[in-house]
């Protein structure tokens, strides 16, 4: 998800965890913990554009990174807030939960997350929700604003934090149900329209969860269409796009192309425009 959503959800988790004991500092710890996996943005300093596609949401979004960083953050927080009555075990649970939630949400996007790095380069991407969905982010964002402005002893602080987390979880579940519905309909329609394909994927279009992008991969190209969760028709108007792999042969050994091929998972086309060779993911 986008950084602001991670910050809002992390802050709400922080309030639930230790708002009564740490006050508004709990919001800061929550926002920090939820943002830690995105420190991979610094890789843009030394990596090329194509290489950074793999660096982002790579190792810092893995289970191994979570296992390594969680105790370090927990020991830092435990030492920082002495004296206090929050055990190291609770700090470990807090940071582990925060990073786990971050990895889970990012795995729901089409961009995916490298949960198993460095042992496997497979990107987990369930395609449940678009990377920036305002309907997912709105309630955590409002709740964070209330928690920042309200007094630390405001009696409804825990209500705002918990309601934001519940609303986000319910919406994410709703997105999953939409995904199941669209996948089932896409398979039926592909079979009904006698479209030859060997793999396919569906993913939400930008900023919503109601209009979905459908791509079916054939031997030499892709059938591309759209499906709404509100559609009642039993067909999709597909557009065929040739893959044109042969256009990429002259640069087959180029490092940037290898990064792009790995990132696209086979869903790409080649295109030549005048003197420019274009790679479309």
Phi and psi in degrees as GROMACS dihedral restraints (atoms count N, CA, C in turn):
[ dihedral_restraints ]
;  ai    aj    ak    al  type     phi  dphi    fc
    3     4     5     6     1   -70.3    20    10
    4     5     6     7     1   159.8    20    10
    6     7     8     9     1   -63.1    20    10
    7     8     9    10     1   -38.6    20    10
    9    10    11    12     1   -63.6    20    10
   10    11    12    13     1   -37.1    20    10
   12    13    14    15     1   -66.9    20    10
   13    14    15    16     1   -43.9    20    10
   15    16    17    18     1   -59.2    20    10
   16    17    18    19     1   -42.5    20    10
   18    19    20    21     1   -62.6    20    10
   19    20    21    22     1   -44.4    20    10
   21    22    23    24     1   -64.9    20    10
   22    23    24    25     1   -45.9    20    10
   24    25    26    27     1   -66.1    20    10
   25    26    27    28     1   -41.4    20    10
   27    28    29    30     1   -62.6    20    10
   28    29    30    31     1   -40.5    20    10
   30    31    32    33     1   -65.2    20    10
   31    32    33    34     1   -40.7    20    10
   33    34    35    36     1   -65.1    20    10
   34    35    36    37     1   -39.8    20    10
   36    37    38    39     1   -63.3    20    10
   37    38    39    40     1   -37.8    20    10
   39    40    41    42     1   -63.5    20    10
   40    41    42    43     1   -40.1    20    10
   42    43    44    45     1   -63.7    20    10
   43    44    45    46     1   -43.2    20    10
   45    46    47    48     1   -64.1    20    10
   46    47    48    49     1   -39.1    20    10
   48    49    50    51     1   -70.9    20    10
   49    50    51    52     1   -49.1    20    10
   51    52    53    54     1  -146.8    20    10
   52    53    54    55     1    26.2    20    10
   54    55    56    57     1   -60.3    20    10
   55    56    57    58     1   -39.1    20    10
   57    58    59    60     1   -71.2    20    10
   58    59    60    61     1   -27.7    20    10
   60    61    62    63     1   -93.9    20    10
   61    62    63    64     1   -35.0    20    10
   63    64    65    66     1  -110.5    20    10
   64    65    66    67     1    -5.7    20    10
   66    67    68    69     1    66.2    20    10
   67    68    69    70     1  -142.9    20    10
   69    70    71    72     1   -72.2    20    10
   70    71    72    73     1   -10.9    20    10
   72    73    74    75     1   -64.0    20    10
   73    74    75    76     1   -26.5    20    10
   75    76    77    78     1   -64.2    20    10
   76    77    78    79     1   -34.2    20    10
   78    79    80    81     1   -63.7    20    10
   79    80    81    82     1   -42.4    20    10
   81    82    83    84     1   -66.1    20    10
   82    83    84    85     1   -43.6    20    10
   84    85    86    87     1   -63.4    20    10
   85    86    87    88     1   -39.0    20    10
   87    88    89    90     1   -65.8    20    10
   88    89    90    91     1   -45.0    20    10
   90    91    92    93     1   -63.0    20    10
   91    92    93    94     1   -41.0    20    10
   93    94    95    96     1   -64.2    20    10
   94    95    96    97     1   -48.4    20    10
   96    97    98    99     1   -61.3    20    10
   97    98    99   100     1   -41.8    20    10
   99   100   101   102     1   -69.7    20    10
  100   101   102   103     1   -22.7    20    10
  102   103   104   105     1   -92.8    20    10
  103   104   105   106     1   -14.5    20    10
  105   106   107   108     1   -51.8    20    10
  106   107   108   109     1   -46.0    20    10
  108   109   110   111     1   -58.9    20    10
  109   110   111   112     1   -23.0    20    10
  111   112   113   114     1   -84.6    20    10
  112   113   114   115     1    11.6    20    10
  114   115   116   117     1   -67.2    20    10
  115   116   117   118     1    -8.3    20    10
  117   118   119   120     1   -66.4    20    10
  118   119   120   121     1    -7.0    20    10
  120   121   122   123     1   -62.4    20    10
  121   122   123   124     1   -23.3    20    10
  123   124   125   126     1   -67.4    20    10
  124   125   126   127     1   -15.4    20    10
  126   127   128   129     1   -64.7    20    10
  127   128   129   130     1   -18.9    20    10
  129   130   131   132     1   -63.7    20    10
  130   131   132   133     1   -18.3    20    10
  132   133   134   135     1   -66.8    20    10
  133   134   135   136     1   -38.8    20    10
  135   136   137   138     1  -119.2    20    10
  136   137   138   139     1    -0.1    20    10
  138   139   140   141     1  -108.4    20    10
  139   140   141   142     1   154.5    20    10
  141   142   143   144     1   -74.9    20    10
  142   143   144   145     1   168.9    20    10
  144   145   146   147     1   -59.1    20    10
  145   146   147   148     1   -45.8    20    10
  147   148   149   150     1   -69.8    20    10
  148   149   150   151     1   -37.8    20    10
  150   151   152   153     1   -67.6    20    10
  151   152   153   154     1   -33.8    20    10
  153   154   155   156     1   -69.3    20    10
  154   155   156   157     1   -23.3    20    10
  156   157   158   159     1   -58.1    20    10
  157   158   159   160     1   -34.8    20    10
  159   160   161   162     1   -88.2    20    10
  160   161   162   163     1   -29.8    20    10
  162   163   164   165     1   -68.7    20    10
  163   164   165   166     1   -38.9    20    10
  165   166   167   168     1   -70.6    20    10
  166   167   168   169     1   133.6    20    10
  168   169   170   171     1    59.2    20    10
  169   170   171   172     1    32.5    20    10
  171   172   173   174     1   -96.4    20    10
  172   173   174   175     1  -114.3    20    10
  174   175   176   177     1   -59.9    20    10
  175   176   177   178     1   -38.5    20    10
  177   178   179   180     1   -70.3    20    10
  178   179   180   181     1    -5.4    20    10
  180   181   182   183     1  -112.5    20    10
  181   182   183   184     1    27.8    20    10
  183   184   185   186     1  -106.7    20    10
  184   185   186   187     1   161.2    20    10
  186   187   188   189     1   -64.6    20    10
  187   188   189   190     1   -35.7    20    10
  189   190   191   192     1   -63.5    20    10
  190   191   192   193     1   -44.0    20    10
  192   193   194   195     1   -60.2    20    10
  193   194   195   196     1   -43.2    20    10
  195   196   197   198     1   -60.0    20    10
  196   197   198   199     1   -41.7    20    10
  198   199   200   201     1   -65.4    20    10
  199   200   201   202     1   -36.6    20    10
  201   202   203   204     1   -77.9    20    10
  202   203   204   205     1   -41.9    20    10
  204   205   206   207     1   -82.3    20    10
  205   206   207   208     1   -28.2    20    10
  207   208   209   210     1   -59.1    20    10
  208   209   210   211     1   -51.3    20    10
  210   211   212   213     1   -65.0    20    10
  211   212   213   214     1   -31.2    20    10
  213   214   215   216     1   -65.8    20    10
  214   215   216   217     1   -44.8    20    10
  216   217   218   219     1   -65.6    20    10
  217   218   219   220     1   -39.3    20    10
  219   220   221   222     1   -63.8    20    10
  220   221   222   223     1   -44.8    20    10
  222   223   224   225     1   -65.9    20    10
  223   224   225   226     1   -36.5    20    10
  225   226   227   228     1   -64.3    20    10
  226   227   228   229     1   -47.4    20    10
  228   229   230   231     1   -65.8    20    10
  229   230   231   232     1   -40.8    20    10
  231   232   233   234     1   -63.0    20    10
  232   233   234   235     1   -39.8    20    10
  234   235   236   237     1   -73.6    20    10
  235   236   237   238     1   -37.6    20    10
  237   238   239   240     1   -62.8    20    10
  238   239   240   241     1   -37.8    20    10
  240   241   242   243     1  -100.8    20    10
  241   242   243   244     1    18.6    20    10
  243   244   245   246     1   -70.1    20    10
  244   245   246   247     1   142.3    20    10
  246   247   248   249     1   -80.2    20    10
  247   248   249   250     1   150.0    20    10
  249   250   251   252     1  -161.0    20    10
  250   251   252   253     1   176.2    20    10
  252   253   254   255     1  -119.0    20    10
  253   254   255   256     1    30.6    20    10
  255   256   257   258     1  -104.4    20    10
  256   257   258   259     1   116.9    20    10
  258   259   260   261     1   -73.0    20    10
  259   260   261   262     1   158.2    20    10
  261   262   263   264     1   -59.5    20    10
  262   263   264   265     1   -37.1    20    10
  264   265   266   267     1   -59.9    20    10
  265   266   267   268     1   -40.7    20    10
  267   268   269   270     1   -68.3    20    10
  268   269   270   271     1   -36.7    20    10
  270   271   272   273     1   -64.6    20    10
  271   272   273   274     1   -40.0    20    10
  273   274   275   276     1   -62.4    20    10
  274   275   276   277     1   -43.3    20    10
  276   277   278   279     1   -62.4    20    10
  277   278   279   280     1   -41.1    20    10
  279   280   281   282     1   -62.3    20    10
  280   281   282   283     1   -53.8    20    10
  282   283   284   285     1   -68.7    20    10
  283   284   285   286     1   -35.9    20    10
  285   286   287   288     1   -62.8    20    10
  286   287   288   289     1   -40.7    20    10
  288   289   290   291     1   -65.7    20    10
  289   290   291   292     1   -43.7    20    10
  291   292   293   294     1   -60.2    20    10
  292   293   294   295     1   -49.8    20    10
  294   295   296   297     1   -69.2    20    10
  295   296   297   298     1   -36.2    20    10
  297   298   299   300     1   -62.3    20    10
  298   299   300   301     1   -40.7    20    10
  300   301   302   303     1   -64.3    20    10
  301   302   303   304     1   -40.7    20    10
  303   304   305   306     1   -59.9    20    10
  304   305   306   307     1   -48.4    20    10
  306   307   308   309     1   -63.2    20    10
  307   308   309   310     1   -40.4    20    10
  309   310   311   312     1   -62.9    20    10
  310   311   312   313     1   -48.4    20    10
  312   313   314   315     1   -64.4    20    10
  313   314   315   316     1   -43.0    20    10
  315   316   317   318     1   -66.8    20    10
  316   317   318   319     1   -28.5    20    10
  318   319   320   321     1   -70.7    20    10
  319   320   321   322     1   -13.1    20    10
  321   322   323   324     1   -85.2    20    10
  322   323   324   325     1    -8.7    20    10
  324   325   326   327     1   -92.9    20    10
  325   326   327   328     1   160.7    20    10
  327   328   329   330     1   -66.0    20    10
  328   329   330   331     1   -28.3    20    10
  330   331   332   333     1   -63.2    20    10
  331   332   333   334     1   -34.8    20    10
  333   334   335   336     1    80.4    20    10
  334   335   336   337     1   176.8    20    10
  336   337   338   339     1  -145.2    20    10
  337   338   339   340     1   143.3    20    10
  339   340   341   342     1   -85.5    20    10
  340   341   342   343     1    68.1    20    10
  342   343   344   345     1   -55.9    20    10
  343   344   345   346     1   -31.6    20    10
  345   346   347   348     1  -107.2    20    10
  346   347   348   349     1    11.5    20    10
  348   349   350   351     1   -61.8    20    10
  349   350   351   352     1   148.6    20    10
  351   352   353   354     1   -90.7    20    10
  352   353   354   355     1    10.3    20    10
  354   355   356   357     1   -78.1    20    10
  355   356   357   358     1   -27.1    20    10
  357   358   359   360     1  -145.5    20    10
  358   359   360   361     1   137.9    20    10
  360   361   362   363     1   -89.2    20    10
  361   362   363   364     1     6.8    20    10
  363   364   365   366     1   -63.2    20    10
  364   365   366   367     1   130.9    20    10
  366   367   368   369     1   -94.9    20    10
  367   368   369   370     1   121.9    20    10
  369   370   371   372     1   -80.1    20    10
  370   371   372   373     1   120.4    20    10
  372   373   374   375     1  -147.0    20    10
  373   374   375   376     1   104.6    20    10
  375   376   377   378     1   -85.2    20    10
  376   377   378   379     1   -11.5    20    10
  378   379   380   381     1    57.9    20    10
  379   380   381   382     1    43.0    20    10
  381   382   383   384     1   -86.6    20    10
  382   383   384   385     1   -35.9    20    10
  384   385   386   387     1  -143.8    20    10
  385   386   387   388     1   144.8    20    10
  387   388   389   390     1   -69.2    20    10
  388   389   390   391     1   154.8    20    10
  390   391   392   393     1   -62.4    20    10
  391   392   393   394     1   -23.0    20    10
  393   394   395   396     1  -137.6    20    10
  394   395   396   397     1   103.8    20    10
  396   397   398   399     1  -121.2    20    10
  397   398   399   400     1   108.0    20    10
  399   400   401   402     1   -61.5    20    10
  400   401   402   403     1   -26.5    20    10
  402   403   404   405     1   -74.2    20    10
  403   404   405   406     1   -22.6    20    10
  405   406   407   408     1   -81.6    20    10
  406   407   408   409     1   -34.8    20    10
  408   409   410   411     1   -91.4    20    10
  409   410   411   412     1   -20.0    20    10
  411   412   413   414     1   -61.8    20    10
  412   413   414   415     1   -47.0    20    10
  414   415   416   417     1   -70.6    20    10
  415   416   417   418     1   -43.2    20    10
  417   418   419   420     1   -59.7    20    10
  418   419   420   421     1   -36.2    20    10
  420   421   422   423     1   -66.0    20    10
  421   422   423   424     1   -44.3    20    10
  423   424   425   426     1   -63.5    20    10
  424   425   426   427     1   -43.0    20    10
  426   427   428   429     1   -63.0    20    10
  427   428   429   430     1   -41.0    20    10
  429   430   431   432     1   -61.6    20    10
  430   431   432   433     1   -41.7    20    10
  432   433   434   435     1   -61.6    20    10
  433   434   435   436     1   -43.3    20    10
  435   436   437   438     1   -62.6    20    10
  436   437   438   439     1   -44.3    20    10
  438   439   440   441     1   -65.9    20    10
  439   440   441   442     1   -32.2    20    10
  441   442   443   444     1   -72.3    20    10
  442   443   444   445     1   -37.1    20    10
  444   445   446   447     1   -85.8    20    10
  445   446   447   448     1   -30.8    20    10
  447   448   449   450     1   -74.3    20    10
  448   449   450   451     1   155.2    20    10
  450   451   452   453     1   -66.6    20    10
  451   452   453   454     1   150.5    20    10
  453   454   455   456     1   -62.9    20    10
  454   455   456   457     1   -21.3    20    10
  456   457   458   459     1   -98.9    20    10
  457   458   459   460     1     8.9    20    10
  459   460   461   462     1   -58.2    20    10
  460   461   462   463     1   123.7    20    10
  462   463   464   465     1   -69.3    20    10
  463   464   465   466     1   -17.3    20    10
  465   466   467   468     1   -98.7    20    10
  466   467   468   469     1    12.2    20    10
  468   469   470   471     1   -59.0    20    10
  469   470   471   472     1   -46.5    20    10
  471   472   473   474     1   -66.1    20    10
  472   473   474   475     1   -31.5    20    10
  474   475   476   477     1   -63.9    20    10
  475   476   477   478     1   -47.4    20    10
  477   478   479   480     1   -62.3    20    10
  478   479   480   481     1   -42.2    20    10
  480   481   482   483     1   -65.8    20    10
  481   482   483   484     1   -48.1    20    10
  483   484   485   486     1   -67.5    20    10
  484   485   486   487     1   -40.0    20    10
  486   487   488   489     1   -64.1    20    10
  487   488   489   490     1   -35.2    20    10
  489   490   491   492     1   -64.8    20    10
  490   491   492   493     1   -43.2    20    10
  492   493   494   495     1   -67.9    20    10
  493   494   495   496     1   -40.6    20    10
  495   496   497   498     1   -64.9    20    10
  496   497   498   499     1   -44.1    20    10
  498   499   500   501     1   -61.6    20    10
  499   500   501   502     1   -42.7    20    10
  501   502   503   504     1   -65.1    20    10
  502   503   504   505     1   -41.8    20    10
  504   505   506   507     1   -65.3    20    10
  505   506   507   508     1   -42.3    20    10
  507   508   509   510     1   -64.5    20    10
  508   509   510   511     1   -42.5    20    10
  510   511   512   513     1   -65.5    20    10
  511   512   513   514     1   -38.6    20    10
  513   514   515   516     1   -64.1    20    10
  514   515   516   517     1   -39.3    20    10
  516   517   518   519     1   -63.5    20    10
  517   518   519   520     1   -42.0    20    10
  519   520   521   522     1   -58.4    20    10
  520   521   522   523     1   -41.7    20    10
  522   523   524   525     1   -61.8    20    10
  523   524   525   526     1   -39.8    20    10
  525   526   527   528     1   -63.6    20    10
  526   527   528   529     1   -39.5    20    10
  528   529   530   531     1   -66.2    20    10
  529   530   531   532     1   -38.5    20    10
  531   532   533   534     1   -62.5    20    10
  532   533   534   535     1   -39.8    20    10
  534   535   536   537     1   -61.0    20    10
  535   536   537   538     1   -46.0    20    10
  537   538   539   540     1   -60.6    20    10
  538   539   540   541     1   -43.1    20    10
  540   541   542   543     1   -63.4    20    10
  541   542   543   544     1   -48.8    20    10
  543   544   545   546     1   -65.6    20    10
  544   545   546   547     1   -41.5    20    10
  546   547   548   549     1   -59.8    20    10
  547   548   549   550     1   -45.1    20    10
  549   550   551   552     1   -63.1    20    10
  550   551   552   553     1   -44.6    20    10
  552   553   554   555     1   -66.9    20    10
  553   554   555   556     1   -39.1    20    10
  555   556   557   558     1   -62.6    20    10
  556   557   558   559     1   -43.8    20    10
  558   559   560   561     1   -62.6    20    10
  559   560   561   562     1   -43.2    20    10
  561   562   563   564     1   -63.8    20    10
  562   563   564   565     1   -43.3    20    10
  564   565   566   567     1   -69.4    20    10
  565   566   567   568     1   -40.3    20    10
  567   568   569   570     1   -59.6    20    10
  568   569   570   571     1   -40.8    20    10
  570   571   572   573     1   -70.0    20    10
  571   572   573   574     1   -42.3    20    10
  573   574   575   576     1   -65.4    20    10
  574   575   576   577     1   -36.6    20    10
  576   577   578   579     1   -88.8    20    10
  577   578   579   580     1     6.6    20    10
  579   580   581   582     1    53.5    20    10
  580   581   582   583     1    46.1    20    10
  582   583   584   585     1   -92.7    20    10
  583   584   585   586     1   121.2    20    10
  585   586   587   588     1   -76.4    20    10
  586   587   588   589     1   126.4    20    10
  588   589   590   591     1  -155.3    20    10
  589   590   591   592     1   158.6    20    10
  591   592   593   594     1  -115.4    20    10
  592   593   594   595     1   -27.1    20    10
  594   595   596   597     1  -143.5    20    10
  595   596   597   598     1   163.3    20    10
  597   598   599   600     1  -153.5    20    10
  598   599   600   601     1   165.0    20    10
  600   601   602   603     1  -148.4    20    10
  601   602   603   604     1   155.3    20    10
  603   604   605   606     1  -127.5    20    10
  604   605   606   607     1   144.6    20    10
  606   607   608   609     1  -153.6    20    10
  607   608   609   610     1   147.9    20    10
  609   610   611   612     1   -64.4    20    10
  610   611   612   613     1   147.3    20    10
  612   613   614   615     1   -79.2    20    10
  613   614   615   616     1   167.4    20    10
  615   616   617   618     1   -54.3    20    10
  616   617   618   619     1   135.4    20    10
  618   619   620   621     1    67.1    20    10
  619   620   621   622     1    20.3    20    10
  621   622   623   624     1  -159.6    20    10
  622   623   624   625     1   175.6    20    10
  624   625   626   627     1  -129.6    20    10
  625   626   627   628     1    22.3    20    10
  627   628   629   630     1  -110.0    20    10
  628   629   630   631     1   -31.1    20    10
  630   631   632   633     1  -106.4    20    10
  631   632   633   634     1   124.4    20    10
  633   634   635   636     1  -115.8    20    10
  634   635   636   637     1   145.8    20    10
  636   637   638   639     1   -93.3    20    10
  637   638   639   640     1   128.7    20    10
  639   640   641   642     1  -119.8    20    10
  640   641   642   643     1   124.5    20    10
  642   643   644   645     1  -129.4    20    10
  643   644   645   646     1   122.1    20    10
  645   646   647   648     1  -113.2    20    10
  646   647   648   649     1   125.3    20    10
  648   649   650   651     1   -91.8    20    10
  649   650   651   652     1   121.8    20    10
  651   652   653   654     1  -102.3    20    10
  652   653   654   655     1  -172.8    20    10
  654   655   656   657     1   -65.6    20    10
  655   656   657   658     1   -35.9    20    10
  657   658   659   660     1  -129.1    20    10
  658   659   660   661     1    15.8    20    10
  660   661   662   663     1   178.9    20    10
  661   662   663   664     1  -165.8    20    10
  663   664   665   666     1  -135.5    20    10
  664   665   666   667     1   142.5    20    10
  666   667   668   669     1   -99.9    20    10
  667   668   669   670     1   121.0    20    10
  669   670   671   672     1  -119.6    20    10
  670   671   672   673     1   132.0    20    10
  672   673   674   675     1  -155.1    20    10
  673   674   675   676     1  -176.6    20    10
  675   676   677   678     1  -131.1    20    10
  676   677   678   679     1   148.1    20    10
  678   679   680   681     1  -141.7    20    10
  679   680   681   682     1   128.3    20    10
  681   682   683   684     1   -97.1    20    10
  682   683   684   685     1   149.5    20    10
  684   685   686   687     1   -66.8    20    10
  685   686   687   688     1   -15.1    20    10
  687   688   689   690     1   -97.2    20    10
  688   689   690   691     1    -4.0    20    10
  690   691   692   693     1   -63.7    20    10
  691   692   693   694     1   138.2    20    10
  693   694   695   696     1  -108.9    20    10
  694   695   696   697     1   -11.5    20    10
  696   697   698   699     1   -73.4    20    10
  697   698   699   700     1   158.5    20    10
  699   700   701   702     1  -105.0    20    10
  700   701   702   703     1    34.6    20    10
  702   703   704   705     1  -149.0    20    10
  703   704   705   706     1   160.2    20    10
  705   706   707   708     1  -130.1    20    10
  706   707   708   709     1   134.7    20    10
  708   709   710   711     1   -83.3    20    10
  709   710   711   712     1    99.5    20    10
  711   712   713   714     1   -89.1    20    10
  712   713   714   715     1   146.9    20    10
  714   715   716   717     1  -114.1    20    10
  715   716   717   718     1   130.4    20    10
  717   718   719   720     1   -91.7    20    10
  718   719   720   721     1   130.7    20    10
  720   721   722   723     1  -123.0    20    10
  721   722   723   724     1   116.6    20    10
  723   724   725   726     1   -67.4    20    10
  724   725   726   727     1   143.7    20    10
  726   727   728   729     1   -76.1    20    10
  727   728   729   730     1   -38.1    20    10
  729   730   731   732     1    56.2    20    10
  730   731   732   733     1    51.4    20    10
  732   733   734   735     1   -60.0    20    10
  733   734   735   736     1   -30.7    20    10
  735   736   737   738     1   -61.7    20    10
  736   737   738   739     1   -26.4    20    10
  738   739   740   741     1   -64.6    20    10
  739   740   741   742     1   -23.6    20    10
  741   742   743   744     1   -89.6    20    10
  742   743   744   745     1    -7.3    20    10
  744   745   746   747     1   -57.3    20    10
  745   746   747   748     1   -41.9    20    10
  747   748   749   750     1   -59.6    20    10
  748   749   750   751     1   -21.8    20    10
  750   751   752   753     1  -119.2    20    10
  751   752   753   754     1    27.2    20    10
  753   754   755   756     1   -58.6    20    10
  754   755   756   757     1   -31.2    20    10
  756   757   758   759     1   -95.1    20    10
  757   758   759   760     1     3.8    20    10
  759   760   761   762     1   -71.7    20    10
  760   761   762   763     1   135.5    20    10
  762   763   764   765     1   -60.0    20    10
  763   764   765   766     1   -41.8    20    10
  765   766   767   768     1   -60.8    20    10
  766   767   768   769     1   -39.4    20    10
  768   769   770   771     1   -65.6    20    10
  769   770   771   772     1   -38.9    20    10
  771   772   773   774     1   -62.7    20    10
  772   773   774   775     1   -39.2    20    10
  774   775   776   777     1   -63.5    20    10
  775   776   777   778     1   -43.6    20    10
  777   778   779   780     1   -66.6    20    10
  778   779   780   781     1   -38.9    20    10
  780   781   782   783     1   -63.5    20    10
  781   782   783   784     1   -41.4    20    10
  783   784   785   786     1   -66.9    20    10
  784   785   786   787     1   -38.5    20    10
  786   787   788   789     1   -68.4    20    10
  787   788   789   790     1   -38.0    20    10
  789   790   791   792     1   -78.8    20    10
  790   791   792   793     1   -16.2    20    10
  792   793   794   795     1    56.2    20    10
  793   794   795   796     1    33.1    20    10
  795   796   797   798     1    91.9    20    10
  796   797   798   799     1   -12.3    20    10
  798   799   800   801     1   -93.7    20    10
  799   800   801   802     1    80.7    20    10
  801   802   803   804     1  -150.2    20    10
  802   803   804   805     1   161.5    20    10
  804   805   806   807     1  -134.6    20    10
  805   806   807   808     1   155.0    20    10
  807   808   809   810     1  -101.7    20    10
  808   809   810   811     1   148.8    20    10
  810   811   812   813     1  -152.5    20    10
  811   812   813   814     1   136.7    20    10
  813   814   815   816     1  -113.0    20    10
  814   815   816   817     1   126.1    20    10
  816   817   818   819     1  -122.2    20    10
  817   818   819   820     1   107.2    20    10
  819   820   821   822     1    55.5    20    10
  820   821   822   823     1  -114.9    20    10
  822   823   824   825     1  -100.9    20    10
  823   824   825   826     1    14.2    20    10
  825   826   827   828     1  -111.2    20    10
  826   827   828   829     1   131.6    20    10
  828   829   830   831     1   -97.3    20    10
  829   830   831   832     1   122.8    20    10
  831   832   833   834     1  -112.0    20    10
  832   833   834   835     1   136.7    20    10
  834   835   836   837     1  -108.6    20    10
  835   836   837   838     1   118.6    20    10
  837   838   839   840     1  -107.1    20    10
  838   839   840   841     1   120.7    20    10
